Amino acid sequence: MKQLTLSLLLLFIGTGLFAQTNATLIKAGSGFANLHFKNADAGYQGRAIWYGGFAEHIEISSQFFFQPELLYSLRGYHQPPTGPSTGGNVGFNYLSLPLLAGYKPVKNLSFLIGPEPGYMLFARSHVNGSSYSITDYVNYRFNVDADAGIDYDVTSGLTIETRFLIGLSALDRVMLTDNNGSNLGIGKDGYHRVVQIGLAYRL
């Protein structure tokens, strides 16, 4: 884990050092997250989340740029009350490195897209009035998301940003069944769905 964190930091810093035209941004925001299952309806609902970190804005031309980011974020889902369960929130804490390509069609508006590799540092359940770690129950702690976003420059130093994240890799190892309940073997499921809205300040 220490080697992974160091590698992410060195990549982020190194990108900025070798860039010709760049700017460092500090960013933070909140949003909405859920966990999507393709092979079953888990009945989970979305929950409020937050994120924060740094970005390096590297201009390639007047309209195109590259923006690597280093983020710490909370993801997860809300488990609604069912039967004797009072429900609650489940949270996954991530360190991630979005690698975004950007296009600026007009002066203050930008569109971004790219992958976001990340590593889950720990996970906690806050269900039924109790709080406890569920980190060991997550089968796959490294994941990759697909990111898309829109940025709007309010001033030369302040940007409003939105991000839409769709998980490409699963968190859990599950037993798969068909419509008749027959066993299809072991598979992977549980994909992040995240919407983020925040501010970025150019240092």
Short mmCIF file of the C-alpha atoms (twelve columns), coordinates in Angstrom:
data_MODEL
# 
_entry.id   MODEL 
# 
loop_
_atom_site.group_PDB 
_atom_site.id 
_atom_site.type_symbol 
_atom_site.label_atom_id 
_atom_site.label_alt_id 
_atom_site.label_comp_id 
_atom_site.label_asym_id 
_atom_site.label_seq_id 
_atom_site.Cartn_x 
_atom_site.Cartn_y 
_atom_site.Cartn_z 
_atom_site.pdbx_PDB_model_num 
ATOM 1   C CA . MET A 1   0.000   0.000   0.000   1 
ATOM 2   C CA . LYS A 2   2.854   2.413   0.820   1 
ATOM 3   C CA . GLN A 3   4.513   1.622   -2.532  1 
ATOM 4   C CA . LEU A 4   1.253   2.303   -4.408  1 
ATOM 5   C CA . THR A 5   0.738   5.639   -2.637  1 
ATOM 6   C CA . LEU A 6   4.342   6.690   -3.329  1 
ATOM 7   C CA . SER A 7   4.036   5.705   -6.996  1 
ATOM 8   C CA . LEU A 8   0.882   7.803   -7.417  1 
ATOM 9   C CA . LEU A 9   2.520   10.822  -5.776  1 
ATOM 10  C CA . LEU A 10  5.668   10.554  -7.908  1 
ATOM 11  C CA . LEU A 11  3.638   10.242  -11.103 1 
ATOM 12  C CA . PHE A 12  1.526   13.260  -10.196 1 
ATOM 13  C CA . ILE A 13  4.508   15.425  -9.239  1 
ATOM 14  C CA . GLY A 14  6.598   14.268  -12.188 1 
ATOM 15  C CA . THR A 15  3.895   15.142  -14.687 1 
ATOM 16  C CA . GLY A 16  3.868   18.705  -13.421 1 
ATOM 17  C CA . LEU A 17  7.652   19.063  -13.436 1 
ATOM 18  C CA . PHE A 18  8.036   18.072  -17.089 1 
ATOM 19  C CA . ALA A 19  5.064   20.062  -18.404 1 
ATOM 20  C CA . GLN A 20  5.727   23.158  -20.500 1 
ATOM 21  C CA . THR A 21  2.590   25.116  -19.556 1 
ATOM 22  C CA . ASN A 22  0.762   24.071  -16.425 1 
ATOM 23  C CA . ALA A 23  -1.184  25.201  -13.389 1 
ATOM 24  C CA . THR A 24  -1.841  23.470  -10.075 1 
ATOM 25  C CA . LEU A 25  -5.385  23.342  -8.739  1 
ATOM 26  C CA . ILE A 26  -6.771  22.444  -5.339  1 
ATOM 27  C CA . LYS A 27  -10.278 20.985  -5.528  1 
ATOM 28  C CA . ALA A 28  -13.088 19.752  -3.291  1 
ATOM 29  C CA . GLY A 29  -16.762 18.976  -3.522  1 
ATOM 30  C CA . SER A 30  -19.630 16.655  -2.722  1 
ATOM 31  C CA . GLY A 31  -22.024 14.475  -4.647  1 
ATOM 32  C CA . PHE A 32  -24.066 11.310  -4.792  1 
ATOM 33  C CA . ALA A 33  -22.957 7.664   -5.011  1 
ATOM 34  C CA . ASN A 34  -24.438 4.199   -5.274  1 
ATOM 35  C CA . LEU A 35  -23.326 0.634   -5.971  1 
ATOM 36  C CA . HIS A 36  -24.799 -0.994  -9.082  1 
ATOM 37  C CA . PHE A 37  -25.214 -4.758  -9.456  1 
ATOM 38  C CA . LYS A 38  -25.695 -6.138  -12.967 1 
ATOM 39  C CA . ASN A 39  -26.829 -9.611  -11.944 1 
ATOM 40  C CA . ALA A 40  -29.116 -8.849  -8.989  1 
ATOM 41  C CA . ASP A 41  -31.183 -6.085  -7.428  1 
ATOM 42  C CA . ALA A 42  -29.472 -5.392  -4.112  1 
ATOM 43  C CA . GLY A 43  -32.039 -2.736  -3.196  1 
ATOM 44  C CA . TYR A 44  -29.349 -0.189  -2.339  1 
ATOM 45  C CA . GLN A 45  -29.985 3.546   -2.583  1 
ATOM 46  C CA . GLY A 46  -27.688 6.498   -3.193  1 
ATOM 47  C CA . ARG A 47  -25.908 8.397   -0.437  1 
ATOM 48  C CA . ALA A 48  -24.141 11.751  -0.075  1 
ATOM 49  C CA . ILE A 49  -20.366 11.669  -0.584  1 
ATOM 50  C CA . TRP A 50  -17.389 14.062  -0.745  1 
ATOM 51  C CA . TYR A 51  -13.961 14.347  -2.362  1 
ATOM 52  C CA . GLY A 52  -10.857 16.519  -2.285  1 
ATOM 53  C CA . GLY A 53  -7.399  16.703  -3.785  1 
ATOM 54  C CA . PHE A 54  -5.135  18.307  -6.361  1 
ATOM 55  C CA . ALA A 55  -4.969  18.560  -10.145 1 
ATOM 56  C CA . GLU A 56  -2.295  19.583  -12.627 1 
ATOM 57  C CA . HIS A 57  -3.702  21.425  -15.665 1 
ATOM 58  C CA . ILE A 58  -1.314  20.960  -18.598 1 
ATOM 59  C CA . GLU A 59  -2.064  22.883  -21.783 1 
ATOM 60  C CA . ILE A 60  -1.244  21.092  -25.029 1 
ATOM 61  C CA . SER A 61  -2.733  23.752  -27.291 1 
ATOM 62  C CA . SER A 62  -5.283  26.562  -27.048 1 
ATOM 63  C CA . GLN A 63  -8.137  24.017  -27.027 1 
ATOM 64  C CA . PHE A 64  -6.661  20.743  -25.745 1 
ATOM 65  C CA . PHE A 65  -5.146  19.890  -22.361 1 
ATOM 66  C CA . PHE A 66  -4.205  16.977  -20.090 1 
ATOM 67  C CA . GLN A 67  -5.254  16.968  -16.439 1 
ATOM 68  C CA . PRO A 68  -3.957  14.306  -14.023 1 
ATOM 69  C CA . GLU A 69  -5.480  14.495  -10.536 1 
ATOM 70  C CA . LEU A 70  -4.761  13.012  -7.128  1 
ATOM 71  C CA . LEU A 71  -7.959  12.572  -5.100  1 
ATOM 72  C CA . TYR A 72  -9.129  11.228  -1.764  1 
ATOM 73  C CA . SER A 73  -12.829 10.430  -1.901  1 
ATOM 74  C CA . LEU A 74  -15.724 8.774   -0.134  1 
ATOM 75  C CA . ARG A 75  -18.036 6.507   -2.112  1 
ATOM 76  C CA . GLY A 76  -20.660 3.982   -1.079  1 
ATOM 77  C CA . TYR A 77  -24.390 3.469   -0.805  1 
ATOM 78  C CA . HIS A 78  -27.375 3.713   1.532   1 
ATOM 79  C CA . GLN A 79  -28.985 0.524   2.800   1 
ATOM 80  C CA . PRO A 80  -32.687 1.230   3.398   1 
ATOM 81  C CA . PRO A 81  -34.584 -0.205  6.391   1 
ATOM 82  C CA . THR A 82  -35.856 -3.731  5.761   1 
ATOM 83  C CA . GLY A 83  -37.664 -5.819  8.389   1 
ATOM 84  C CA . PRO A 84  -35.781 -5.585  11.687  1 
ATOM 85  C CA . SER A 85  -32.900 -3.663  10.082  1 
ATOM 86  C CA . THR A 86  -32.935 0.104   10.617  1 
ATOM 87  C CA . GLY A 87  -30.635 0.622   7.621   1 
ATOM 88  C CA . GLY A 88  -27.746 3.060   7.304   1 
ATOM 89  C CA . ASN A 89  -24.782 4.015   5.124   1 
ATOM 90  C CA . VAL A 90  -21.807 2.044   3.825   1 
ATOM 91  C CA . GLY A 91  -18.680 3.985   2.849   1 
ATOM 92  C CA . PHE A 92  -15.635 3.147   0.712   1 
ATOM 93  C CA . ASN A 93  -12.621 5.463   1.085   1 
ATOM 94  C CA . TYR A 94  -10.463 5.748   -2.046  1 
ATOM 95  C CA . LEU A 95  -7.171  7.191   -3.195  1 
ATOM 96  C CA . SER A 96  -7.410  7.646   -6.969  1 
ATOM 97  C CA . LEU A 97  -5.566  9.148   -9.935  1 
ATOM 98  C CA . PRO A 98  -7.887  10.440  -12.693 1 
ATOM 99  C CA . LEU A 99  -6.058  10.869  -16.010 1 
ATOM 100 C CA . LEU A 100 -8.259  13.219  -18.003 1 
ATOM 101 C CA . ALA A 101 -8.032  14.563  -21.532 1 
ATOM 102 C CA . GLY A 102 -9.711  17.932  -21.957 1 
ATOM 103 C CA . TYR A 103 -11.227 19.915  -24.798 1 
ATOM 104 C CA . LYS A 104 -12.106 23.620  -24.528 1 
ATOM 105 C CA . PRO A 105 -14.483 24.655  -27.378 1 
ATOM 106 C CA . VAL A 106 -14.951 28.155  -25.959 1 
ATOM 107 C CA . LYS A 107 -13.037 30.311  -23.482 1 
ATOM 108 C CA . ASN A 108 -14.676 29.322  -20.169 1 
ATOM 109 C CA . LEU A 109 -16.111 25.864  -20.926 1 
ATOM 110 C CA . SER A 110 -14.261 22.531  -20.951 1 
ATOM 111 C CA . PHE A 111 -15.178 18.874  -21.474 1 
ATOM 112 C CA . LEU A 112 -13.080 16.120  -19.877 1 
ATOM 113 C CA . ILE A 113 -12.930 12.351  -20.266 1 
ATOM 114 C CA . GLY A 114 -10.569 9.579   -19.167 1 
ATOM 115 C CA . PRO A 115 -9.874  6.656   -16.826 1 
ATOM 116 C CA . GLU A 116 -9.635  6.860   -13.045 1 
ATOM 117 C CA . PRO A 117 -7.605  4.059   -11.445 1 
ATOM 118 C CA . GLY A 118 -8.022  3.905   -7.686  1 
ATOM 119 C CA . TYR A 119 -7.326  1.885   -4.565  1 
ATOM 120 C CA . MET A 120 -9.766  1.407   -1.701  1 
ATOM 121 C CA . LEU A 121 -7.955  2.275   1.539   1 
ATOM 122 C CA . PHE A 122 -10.695 1.089   3.878   1 
ATOM 123 C CA . ALA A 123 -14.454 0.562   4.118   1 
ATOM 124 C CA . ARG A 124 -16.892 0.997   6.996   1 
ATOM 125 C CA . SER A 125 -20.508 0.098   7.624   1 
ATOM 126 C CA . HIS A 126 -22.790 2.375   9.647   1 
ATOM 127 C CA . VAL A 127 -25.882 0.163   9.656   1 
ATOM 128 C CA . ASN A 128 -28.308 -0.627  12.494  1 
ATOM 129 C CA . GLY A 129 -26.690 1.965   14.748  1 
ATOM 130 C CA . SER A 130 -23.272 0.259   14.727  1 
ATOM 131 C CA . SER A 131 -20.028 1.292   13.049  1 
ATOM 132 C CA . TYR A 132 -17.461 -1.331  12.058  1 
ATOM 133 C CA . SER A 133 -14.866 -2.096  9.401   1 
ATOM 134 C CA . ILE A 134 -15.856 -4.145  6.357   1 
ATOM 135 C CA . THR A 135 -12.548 -3.721  4.516   1 
ATOM 136 C CA . ASP A 136 -11.756 -7.442  4.632   1 
ATOM 137 C CA . TYR A 137 -15.107 -8.278  3.011   1 
ATOM 138 C CA . VAL A 138 -14.335 -6.323  -0.169  1 
ATOM 139 C CA . ASN A 139 -12.844 -8.773  -2.664  1 
ATOM 140 C CA . TYR A 140 -11.253 -6.314  -5.109  1 
ATOM 141 C CA . ARG A 141 -9.734  -3.151  -3.654  1 
ATOM 142 C CA . PHE A 142 -8.135  -1.876  -6.884  1 
ATOM 143 C CA . ASN A 143 -10.594 -0.584  -9.464  1 
ATOM 144 C CA . VAL A 144 -10.829 1.530   -12.613 1 
ATOM 145 C CA . ASP A 145 -13.654 3.950   -13.436 1 
ATOM 146 C CA . ALA A 146 -14.590 5.800   -16.603 1 
ATOM 147 C CA . ASP A 147 -14.822 9.567   -15.975 1 
ATOM 148 C CA . ALA A 148 -16.599 12.291  -17.911 1 
ATOM 149 C CA . GLY A 149 -17.022 15.882  -16.805 1 
ATOM 150 C CA . ILE A 150 -17.772 19.496  -17.572 1 
ATOM 151 C CA . ASP A 151 -15.835 22.467  -16.154 1 
ATOM 152 C CA . TYR A 152 -16.884 26.105  -16.217 1 
ATOM 153 C CA . ASP A 153 -14.414 28.870  -15.337 1 
ATOM 154 C CA . VAL A 154 -16.215 31.435  -13.182 1 
ATOM 155 C CA . THR A 155 -13.051 33.547  -12.975 1 
ATOM 156 C CA . SER A 156 -9.441  33.045  -14.045 1 
ATOM 157 C CA . GLY A 157 -8.797  31.249  -10.747 1 
ATOM 158 C CA . LEU A 158 -12.109 29.576  -9.820  1 
ATOM 159 C CA . THR A 159 -13.811 26.699  -11.668 1 
ATOM 160 C CA . ILE A 160 -17.098 24.898  -11.103 1 
ATOM 161 C CA . GLU A 161 -16.739 21.229  -12.023 1 
ATOM 162 C CA . THR A 162 -18.988 18.218  -12.487 1 
ATOM 163 C CA . ARG A 163 -17.888 14.605  -12.829 1 
ATOM 164 C CA . PHE A 164 -19.749 11.429  -13.752 1 
ATOM 165 C CA . LEU A 165 -18.048 8.145   -12.811 1 
ATOM 166 C CA . ILE A 166 -19.032 4.665   -13.977 1 
ATOM 167 C CA . GLY A 167 -17.187 1.699   -12.486 1 
ATOM 168 C CA . LEU A 168 -15.472 -0.558  -15.017 1 
ATOM 169 C CA . SER A 169 -14.208 -3.096  -12.476 1 
ATOM 170 C CA . ALA A 170 -16.191 -4.832  -9.741  1 
ATOM 171 C CA . LEU A 171 -15.776 -4.842  -5.965  1 
ATOM 172 C CA . ASP A 172 -17.276 -8.231  -5.088  1 
ATOM 173 C CA . ARG A 173 -17.009 -11.881 -6.013  1 
ATOM 174 C CA . VAL A 174 -20.539 -13.294 -6.212  1 
ATOM 175 C CA . MET A 175 -22.432 -16.476 -7.052  1 
ATOM 176 C CA . LEU A 176 -24.216 -16.061 -10.386 1 
ATOM 177 C CA . THR A 177 -27.598 -17.675 -11.145 1 
ATOM 178 C CA . ASP A 178 -29.969 -17.657 -14.108 1 
ATOM 179 C CA . ASN A 179 -33.682 -16.737 -14.084 1 
ATOM 180 C CA . ASN A 180 -34.554 -20.201 -12.808 1 
ATOM 181 C CA . GLY A 181 -32.122 -19.970 -9.898  1 
ATOM 182 C CA . SER A 182 -29.618 -22.417 -11.409 1 
ATOM 183 C CA . ASN A 183 -25.995 -21.936 -10.438 1 
ATOM 184 C CA . LEU A 184 -23.847 -20.357 -13.170 1 
ATOM 185 C CA . GLY A 185 -20.648 -20.231 -11.149 1 
ATOM 186 C CA . ILE A 186 -18.594 -17.462 -9.564  1 
ATOM 187 C CA . GLY A 187 -18.480 -14.012 -11.125 1 
ATOM 188 C CA . LYS A 188 -17.735 -10.368 -10.346 1 
ATOM 189 C CA . ASP A 189 -20.329 -7.696  -9.552  1 
ATOM 190 C CA . GLY A 190 -20.838 -4.406  -7.723  1 
ATOM 191 C CA . TYR A 191 -19.857 -1.306  -9.729  1 
ATOM 192 C CA . HIS A 192 -19.524 2.282   -8.542  1 
ATOM 193 C CA . ARG A 193 -21.877 4.969   -9.830  1 
ATOM 194 C CA . VAL A 194 -20.844 8.477   -8.735  1 
ATOM 195 C CA . VAL A 195 -21.865 12.064  -9.501  1 
ATOM 196 C CA . GLN A 196 -19.592 14.829  -8.159  1 
ATOM 197 C CA . ILE A 197 -20.045 18.601  -8.082  1 
ATOM 198 C CA . GLY A 198 -17.328 20.855  -6.714  1 
ATOM 199 C CA . LEU A 199 -14.957 23.796  -6.985  1 
ATOM 200 C CA . ALA A 200 -11.370 23.968  -8.189  1 
ATOM 201 C CA . TYR A 201 -9.085  26.871  -7.259  1 
ATOM 202 C CA . ARG A 202 -5.997  27.644  -9.353  1 
ATOM 203 C CA . LEU A 203 -2.967  28.231  -7.116  1 
# 
